[in-house]
Amino acid sequence: MAVGLTVAGIGYAVVRRRPPLIEKESLWPTKTDIDSSLLTGALLFGIGWGLVGLCPGPAVVNLATLSLPVIVFVIAMAIGMLAHDLWPARAAGATRKSLVNSTVADG
């Protein structure tokens, strides 16, 4: 792991100094705070990895083995990804609905 982190660190240091090949500018993440969504995601990832022994990339590759536990894991992972994508839309819809209801009640 240390060797992988070292190689990745050197790679990022080299890439940060160069202009991108295709885009106009590099879009590096700027968020540095640790919030509840980051901690929750890390916890869920760690639990899933600990229970099954696979992280997402190798799990998808292991689908070729047609192993039932791997198939169940990948399906559960896909459902989790969909839930993650739909959750903000659901929350925004609920906020929009409450705003409409309060506007109608006021007006």
DSSP file (Angstrom, degrees, kcal/mol; ACC not computed):
  #  RESIDUE AA STRUCTURE BP1 BP2  ACC     N-H-->O    O-->H-N    N-H-->O    O-->H-N    TCO  KAPPA ALPHA  PHI   PSI    X-CA   Y-CA   Z-CA
    1    1 A M     >        0   0    0      0, 0.0     4,-2.6     0, 0.0     5,-0.2   0.000 360.0 360.0 360.0 -41.0    0.0    0.0    0.0
    2    2 A A  H  >  +     0   0    0      1,-0.2     4,-2.2     2,-0.2     5,-0.1   0.903 360.0  48.9 -62.5 -40.2    2.8    2.4    0.8
    3    3 A V  H  > S+     0   0    0      2,-0.2     4,-2.6     1,-0.2    -1,-0.2   0.917 111.1  50.4 -65.6 -42.2    4.4    1.8   -2.6
    4    4 A G  H  > S+     0   0    0      1,-0.2     4,-2.5     2,-0.2    -2,-0.2   0.912 111.5  47.6 -61.6 -43.2    1.1    2.4   -4.3
    5    5 A L  H  X S+     0   0    0     -4,-2.6     4,-2.6     2,-0.2    -1,-0.2   0.875 111.5  51.5 -65.7 -37.2    0.5    5.7   -2.4
    6    6 A T  H  X S+     0   0    0     -4,-2.2     4,-2.3    -5,-0.2    -2,-0.2   0.941 111.9  45.3 -64.4 -47.4    4.1    6.8   -3.2
    7    7 A V  H  X S+     0   0    0     -4,-2.6     4,-2.5     1,-0.2    -2,-0.2   0.922 115.0  48.0 -62.7 -44.2    3.7    6.1   -6.9
    8    8 A A  H  X S+     0   0    0     -4,-2.5     4,-2.8    -5,-0.2     5,-0.2   0.911 110.5  52.0 -63.4 -41.9    0.2    7.8   -6.9
    9    9 A G  H  X S+     0   0    0     -4,-2.6     4,-2.2     2,-0.2    -2,-0.2   0.913 111.2  46.5 -61.1 -43.5    1.6   10.8   -5.0
   10   10 A I  H  X S+     0   0    0     -4,-2.3     4,-2.2     2,-0.2    -1,-0.2   0.921 112.1  51.8 -64.0 -43.2    4.4   11.3   -7.5
   11   11 A G  H  X S+     0   0    0     -4,-2.5     4,-2.6     1,-0.2    -2,-0.2   0.924 110.7  46.9 -59.7 -45.7    2.0   10.9  -10.4
   12   12 A Y  H  X S+     0   0    0     -4,-2.8     4,-2.6     1,-0.2    -1,-0.2   0.900 110.3  53.4 -63.4 -40.2   -0.3   13.6   -9.0
   13   13 A A  H  X S+     0   0    0     -4,-2.2     4,-0.7    -5,-0.2    -1,-0.2   0.895 112.8  43.8 -61.9 -39.6    2.6   16.0   -8.3
   14   14 A V  H >X S+     0   0    0     -4,-2.2     3,-0.6     1,-0.2     4,-0.6   0.924 115.0  48.2 -70.3 -44.7    3.7   15.6  -11.9
   15   15 A V  H >< S+     0   0    0     -4,-2.6     3,-1.0     1,-0.2    -2,-0.2   0.865 103.6  60.6 -67.6 -36.5    0.2   16.0  -13.4
   16   16 A R  H 3< S+     0   0    0     -4,-2.6    -1,-0.2     1,-0.2    -2,-0.2   0.810 102.9  53.0 -60.6 -29.2   -0.7   19.0  -11.3
   17   17 A R  H << S+     0   0    0     -4,-0.7    -1,-0.2    -3,-0.6    -2,-0.2   0.676 100.6  73.1 -81.4 -17.4    2.2   21.0  -12.9
   18   18 A R  S << S-     0   0    0     -3,-1.0     3,-0.1    -4,-0.6     0, 0.0  -0.693  85.2-114.0-100.0 149.2    1.1   20.3  -16.5
   19   19 A P        -     0   0    0      0, 0.0     6,-0.1     0, 0.0    -2,-0.1  -0.518  46.0 -95.3 -73.0 149.8   -1.8   21.7  -18.4
   20   20 A P        -     0   0    0      0, 0.0     6,-0.0     0, 0.0    -4,-0.0  -0.284  24.1-136.5 -65.4 152.6   -4.5   19.2  -19.3
   21   21 A L  S    S+     0   0    0     -3,-0.1     3,-0.0     1,-0.1     0, 0.0   0.850  95.0  15.7 -78.2 -35.3   -4.3   17.6  -22.8
   22   22 A I  S    S+     0   0    0      3,-0.0    -1,-0.1     0, 0.0     2,-0.1   0.825 115.2  62.1-110.0 -44.7   -8.1   17.8  -23.6
   23   23 A E  S    S-     0   0    0      1,-0.1     3,-0.1     2,-0.0     0, 0.0  -0.303  78.8-120.8 -83.4 167.6   -9.8   20.3  -21.3
   24   24 A K  S    S+     0   0    0      1,-0.2     2,-0.3    -5,-0.1    -1,-0.1   0.867  93.1   4.5 -74.6 -37.5   -9.1   24.0  -20.8
   25   25 A E  S    S-     0   0    0     -6,-0.1     2,-0.3     2,-0.0    -1,-0.2  -0.966  80.6-100.9-144.9 159.4   -8.2   23.6  -17.2
   26   26 A S        -     0   0    0     -2,-0.3     2,-0.8    -3,-0.1   -10,-0.0  -0.616  25.5-147.1 -80.4 140.8   -7.8   20.9  -14.5
   27   27 A L        +     0   0    0     -2,-0.3    -1,-0.1     3,-0.0     3,-0.0  -0.741  25.3 176.0-110.6  82.2  -10.7   20.4  -12.2
   28   28 A W        -     0   0    0     -2,-0.8     2,-0.0     1,-0.1    -2,-0.0  -0.617  39.0 -98.7 -84.9 144.8   -9.2   19.4   -8.9
   29   29 A P        -     0   0    0      0, 0.0    -1,-0.1     0, 0.0    -2,-0.0  -0.347  34.1-175.1 -62.0 141.6  -11.4   18.9   -5.9
   30   30 A T        +     0   0    0     -3,-0.0     2,-0.4    -2,-0.0    -2,-0.0   0.542  49.6 104.4-113.9 -13.2  -11.4   21.8   -3.5
   31   31 A K        +     0   0    0      1,-0.1     0, 0.0     2,-0.0     0, 0.0  -0.578  33.0 161.7 -75.7 126.4  -13.5   20.5   -0.7
   32   32 A T        +     0   0    0     -2,-0.4    -1,-0.1     2,-0.0     2,-0.1   0.444  35.5 107.2-123.1  -4.5  -11.4   19.6    2.3
   33   33 A D        -     0   0    0      1,-0.1     2,-0.7     0, 0.0    -2,-0.0  -0.455  65.0-129.9 -81.0 152.4  -13.8   19.4    5.2
   34   34 A I        +     0   0    0     -2,-0.1     2,-0.2     4,-0.1    -1,-0.1  -0.891  38.2 171.8-101.5 112.3  -14.9   16.1    6.8
   35   35 A D     >  -     0   0    0     -2,-0.7     4,-2.1     1,-0.0     5,-0.2  -0.566  47.7 -93.2-116.4-180.0  -18.7   16.0    7.1
   36   36 A S  H  > S+     0   0    0      1,-0.2     4,-2.8     2,-0.2     5,-0.2   0.850 121.2  54.7 -65.4 -35.1  -21.3   13.4    8.0
   37   37 A S  H  > S+     0   0    0      2,-0.2     4,-2.3     1,-0.2    -1,-0.2   0.888 108.9  48.7 -67.8 -36.1  -21.8   12.3    4.4
   38   38 A L  H  > S+     0   0    0      2,-0.2     4,-2.4     1,-0.2    -2,-0.2   0.935 114.3  45.4 -65.2 -46.0  -18.1   11.6    4.0
   39   39 A L  H  X S+     0   0    0     -4,-2.1     4,-2.3     2,-0.2    -2,-0.2   0.894 113.4  49.8 -65.1 -40.4  -18.0    9.6    7.2
   40   40 A T  H  X S+     0   0    0     -4,-2.8     4,-2.6     2,-0.2     5,-0.2   0.927 112.2  47.5 -64.4 -44.7  -21.2    7.7    6.4
   41   41 A G  H  X S+     0   0    0     -4,-2.3     4,-2.5     1,-0.2    -2,-0.2   0.911 112.7  48.6 -62.1 -43.3  -19.9    6.8    3.0
   42   42 A A  H  X S+     0   0    0     -4,-2.4     4,-2.5     2,-0.2    -1,-0.2   0.893 112.0  50.1 -64.4 -39.1  -16.5    5.7    4.4
   43   43 A L  H  X S+     0   0    0     -4,-2.3     4,-2.5     2,-0.2    -2,-0.2   0.931 112.4  45.9 -64.5 -46.4  -18.3    3.6    7.0
   44   44 A L  H  X S+     0   0    0     -4,-2.6     4,-2.6     2,-0.2     5,-0.2   0.902 113.3  50.0 -64.0 -41.0  -20.6    1.9    4.5
   45   45 A F  H  X S+     0   0    0     -4,-2.5     4,-2.6    -5,-0.2     5,-0.2   0.935 112.6  47.3 -61.6 -46.4  -17.6    1.2    2.2
   46   46 A G  H  X S+     0   0    0     -4,-2.5     4,-2.6     2,-0.2    -2,-0.2   0.888 112.2  49.1 -64.0 -40.7  -15.6   -0.3    5.0
   47   47 A I  H  X S+     0   0    0     -4,-2.5     4,-2.7     2,-0.2     5,-0.2   0.939 113.1  47.3 -64.2 -46.4  -18.4   -2.4    6.2
   48   48 A G  H  X S+     0   0    0     -4,-2.6     4,-2.1     1,-0.2     5,-0.5   0.915 114.5  46.4 -61.1 -43.7  -19.1   -3.8    2.7
   49   49 A W  H  X S+     0   0    0     -4,-2.6     4,-2.6    -5,-0.2    -1,-0.2   0.906 114.1  48.4 -65.7 -41.4  -15.4   -4.4    2.1
   50   50 A G  H  < S+     0   0    0     -4,-2.6    -2,-0.2    -5,-0.2    -1,-0.2   0.878 114.1  45.5 -67.3 -38.3  -15.1   -6.1    5.5
   51   51 A L  H  < S+     0   0    0     -4,-2.7    -2,-0.2    -5,-0.2    -1,-0.2   0.887 130.1  21.1 -72.1 -38.9  -18.1   -8.3    5.1
   52   52 A V  H  < S-     0   0    0     -4,-2.1    -3,-0.2    -5,-0.2    -2,-0.2   0.728  91.9-130.5-105.7 -27.2  -17.4   -9.4    1.5
   53   53 A G  S  < S+     0   0    0     -4,-2.6     2,-0.4    -5,-0.5    -4,-0.2   0.646  72.8 102.5  84.0  14.5  -13.7   -8.9    1.1
   54   54 A L        -     0   0    0     -6,-0.4    -1,-0.3    -5,-0.1    -2,-0.2  -0.972  56.6-151.4-129.6 144.0  -14.1   -7.0   -2.2
   55   55 A C     >  -     0   0    0     -2,-0.4     4,-2.1    -3,-0.1     5,-0.2  -0.669  46.0 -90.3-101.3 170.8  -14.1   -3.4   -3.2
   56   56 A P  H  > S+     0   0    0      0, 0.0     4,-2.1     0, 0.0     5,-0.2   0.844 119.2  50.8 -55.0 -45.0  -16.2   -2.3   -6.2
   57   57 A G  H  > S+     0   0    0      1,-0.2     4,-2.0     2,-0.2     3,-0.2   0.968 114.9  40.2 -60.9 -56.5  -13.6   -2.7   -9.0
   58   58 A P  H  > S+     0   0    0      0, 0.0     4,-2.5     0, 0.0    -1,-0.2   0.826 111.3  60.2 -62.1 -29.5  -12.6   -6.3   -8.2
   59   59 A A  H  < S+     0   0    0     -4,-2.1     4,-0.4     2,-0.2    -2,-0.2   0.932 106.0  46.4 -62.9 -44.1  -16.2   -7.1   -7.4
   60   60 A V  H >< S+     0   0    0     -4,-2.1     3,-1.1     1,-0.2     4,-0.3   0.914 113.2  49.2 -64.6 -41.6  -17.2   -6.2  -11.0
   61   61 A V  H >< S+     0   0    0     -4,-2.0     3,-1.5     1,-0.2    -1,-0.2   0.890 105.4  58.7 -62.9 -38.6  -14.3   -8.2  -12.4
   62   62 A N  G ><>S+     0   0    0     -4,-2.5     3,-1.8     1,-0.3     5,-0.6   0.549  80.3  86.7 -71.8  -6.3  -15.2  -11.2  -10.2
   63   63 A L  G X 5S+     0   0    0     -3,-1.1     3,-1.8    -4,-0.4    -1,-0.3   0.805  76.2  70.9 -59.2 -26.4  -18.7  -11.3  -11.9
   64   64 A A  G < 5S+     0   0    0     -3,-1.5    -1,-0.3    -4,-0.3    -2,-0.2   0.726  88.4  61.6 -63.6 -20.4  -17.0  -13.5  -14.5
   65   65 A T  G < 5S-     0   0    0     -3,-1.8    -1,-0.3    -4,-0.1    -2,-0.2   0.625  99.0-138.7 -79.6 -12.0  -16.8  -16.2  -11.9
   66   66 A L  T < 5 +     0   0    0     -3,-1.8     2,-0.4    -4,-0.3    -3,-0.1   0.795  41.2 165.6  56.0  31.5  -20.6  -16.3  -11.6
   67   67 A S     >< -     0   0    0     -5,-0.6     4,-2.4     1,-0.1     3,-0.2  -0.656  38.2-138.4 -78.3 127.6  -20.2  -16.7   -7.9
   68   68 A L  H  > S+     0   0    0     -2,-0.4     4,-2.7     1,-0.2     5,-0.2   0.893 100.9  52.3 -57.6 -45.3  -23.6  -16.1   -6.2
   69   69 A P  H  > S+     0   0    0      0, 0.0     4,-2.3     0, 0.0    -1,-0.2   0.895 111.5  47.7 -60.0 -37.4  -22.1  -14.0   -3.3
   70   70 A V  H  > S+     0   0    0     -3,-0.2     4,-2.7     2,-0.2    -2,-0.2   0.915 111.6  50.0 -67.9 -42.3  -20.3  -11.8   -5.7
   71   71 A I  H  X S+     0   0    0     -4,-2.4     4,-2.3     2,-0.2    -1,-0.2   0.924 112.1  47.6 -61.5 -45.0  -23.4  -11.3   -7.8
   72   72 A V  H  X S+     0   0    0     -4,-2.7     4,-2.7     1,-0.2    -1,-0.2   0.912 112.1  50.8 -62.6 -42.4  -25.5  -10.4   -4.7
   73   73 A F  H  X S+     0   0    0     -4,-2.3     4,-2.6    -5,-0.2    -2,-0.2   0.927 110.7  47.4 -61.1 -46.1  -22.8   -8.0   -3.6
   74   74 A V  H  X S+     0   0    0     -4,-2.7     4,-2.5     2,-0.2    -1,-0.2   0.889 112.5  49.6 -66.2 -38.5  -22.6   -6.2   -7.0
   75   75 A I  H  X S+     0   0    0     -4,-2.3     4,-2.4     2,-0.2    -1,-0.2   0.939 112.9  46.9 -63.3 -46.2  -26.5   -6.0   -7.1
   76   76 A A  H  X S+     0   0    0     -4,-2.7     4,-2.3     1,-0.2    -2,-0.2   0.888 111.9  51.4 -62.1 -38.8  -26.5   -4.5   -3.6
   77   77 A M  H  X S+     0   0    0     -4,-2.6     4,-2.2     2,-0.2    -1,-0.2   0.908 109.7  49.3 -64.2 -42.3  -23.7   -2.1   -4.6
   78   78 A A  H  X S+     0   0    0     -4,-2.5     4,-2.5     2,-0.2    -2,-0.2   0.900 110.3  50.5 -64.4 -40.9  -25.6   -1.0   -7.7
   79   79 A I  H  X S+     0   0    0     -4,-2.4     4,-2.7     1,-0.2    -1,-0.2   0.912 110.1  50.8 -63.0 -41.4  -28.8   -0.4   -5.6
   80   80 A G  H  X S+     0   0    0     -4,-2.3     4,-2.2     2,-0.2    -2,-0.2   0.890 109.8  49.8 -62.2 -39.8  -26.7    1.6   -3.1
   81   81 A M  H  X S+     0   0    0     -4,-2.2     4,-2.1     2,-0.2    -2,-0.2   0.910 111.8  48.1 -65.7 -42.0  -25.3    3.7   -6.0
   82   82 A L  H  X S+     0   0    0     -4,-2.5     4,-2.5     2,-0.2     5,-0.2   0.915 111.0  50.8 -64.1 -42.3  -28.8    4.4   -7.3
   83   83 A A  H  X S+     0   0    0     -4,-2.7     4,-2.1     1,-0.2    -1,-0.2   0.901 109.2  51.8 -61.6 -39.9  -30.0    5.3   -3.9
   84   84 A H  H  < S+     0   0    0     -4,-2.2    -1,-0.2     1,-0.2    -2,-0.2   0.902 112.6  45.1 -62.8 -40.6  -27.1    7.7   -3.5
   85   85 A D  H  X S+     0   0    0     -4,-2.1     4,-0.6     1,-0.2    -2,-0.2   0.856 117.6  43.3 -71.6 -34.9  -28.0    9.3   -6.8
   86   86 A L  H  X S+     0   0    0     -4,-2.5     4,-2.3     1,-0.2    -2,-0.2   0.739  96.4  76.7 -84.4 -23.0  -31.7    9.6   -6.2
   87   87 A W  H  X S+     0   0    0     -4,-2.1     4,-2.5     1,-0.2     5,-0.2   0.909  95.1  46.6 -58.6 -48.1  -31.5   10.7   -2.5
   88   88 A P  H  > S+     0   0    0      0, 0.0     4,-2.6     0, 0.0    -1,-0.2   0.891 112.7  51.2 -62.7 -36.7  -30.6   14.4   -3.3
   89   89 A A  H  X S+     0   0    0     -4,-0.6     4,-2.3     2,-0.2    -2,-0.2   0.902 111.0  48.1 -65.3 -39.7  -33.3   14.6   -5.9
   90   90 A R  H  X S+     0   0    0     -4,-2.3     4,-2.1     2,-0.2    -1,-0.2   0.918 113.0  47.6 -65.4 -44.0  -35.8   13.2   -3.4
   91   91 A A  H  X S+     0   0    0     -4,-2.5     4,-2.1     2,-0.2    -2,-0.2   0.895 112.6  49.2 -64.9 -40.3  -34.7   15.7   -0.8
   92   92 A A  H  X S+     0   0    0     -4,-2.6     4,-2.6     1,-0.2    -1,-0.2   0.893 110.2  51.6 -66.4 -38.9  -34.9   18.6   -3.3
   93   93 A G  H  X S+     0   0    0     -4,-2.3     4,-2.4     2,-0.2    -2,-0.2   0.894 109.4  49.6 -63.8 -40.3  -38.4   17.5   -4.3
   94   94 A A  H  X S+     0   0    0     -4,-2.1     4,-2.2     2,-0.2    -2,-0.2   0.894 112.5  47.5 -65.8 -40.1  -39.5   17.4   -0.7
   95   95 A T  H  X S+     0   0    0     -4,-2.1     4,-2.1     2,-0.2    -2,-0.2   0.919 112.7  48.8 -66.0 -43.7  -38.1   20.9   -0.1
   96   96 A R  H  X S+     0   0    0     -4,-2.6     4,-2.3     1,-0.2    -2,-0.2   0.909 111.3  50.4 -61.9 -42.4  -39.7   22.2   -3.3
   97   97 A K  H  X S+     0   0    0     -4,-2.4     4,-2.5     1,-0.2    -1,-0.2   0.898 110.1  48.9 -64.3 -41.5  -43.1   20.7   -2.3
   98   98 A S  H  X S+     0   0    0     -4,-2.2     4,-2.1     2,-0.2    -1,-0.2   0.863 110.9  51.1 -68.0 -34.1  -43.0   22.3    1.1
   99   99 A L  H  X S+     0   0    0     -4,-2.1     4,-2.0     2,-0.2    -2,-0.2   0.907 111.1  47.9 -66.7 -41.6  -42.1   25.7   -0.4
  100  100 A V  H  X S+     0   0    0     -4,-2.3     4,-2.5     2,-0.2    -2,-0.2   0.927 112.3  49.5 -64.5 -44.4  -45.1   25.4   -2.8
  101  101 A N  H  X S+     0   0    0     -4,-2.5     4,-2.2     1,-0.2    -2,-0.2   0.886 111.9  47.5 -62.9 -40.2  -47.4   24.4    0.0
  102  102 A S  H  X S+     0   0    0     -4,-2.1     4,-1.8     2,-0.2    -1,-0.2   0.852 112.2  50.3 -71.0 -32.7  -46.3   27.3    2.2
  103  103 A T  H  X S+     0   0    0     -4,-2.0     4,-2.0     2,-0.2    -2,-0.2   0.908 111.9  47.3 -68.9 -42.1  -46.7   29.7   -0.7
  104  104 A V  H  < S+     0   0    0     -4,-2.5    -2,-0.2     1,-0.2    -1,-0.2   0.894 112.3  49.9 -65.3 -40.2  -50.2   28.4   -1.5
  105  105 A A  H  < S+     0   0    0     -4,-2.2    -1,-0.2     1,-0.2    -2,-0.2   0.859 114.5  44.8 -67.9 -34.9  -51.1   28.6    2.2
  106  106 A D  H  <        0   0    0     -4,-1.8    -1,-0.2     1,-0.2    -2,-0.2   0.831 360.0 360.0 -75.4 -32.5  -49.8   32.2    2.4
  107  107 A G     <        0   0    0     -4,-2.0    -1,-0.2    -5,-0.1    -2,-0.2   0.438 360.0 360.0 -92.3 360.0  -51.4   33.3   -0.8
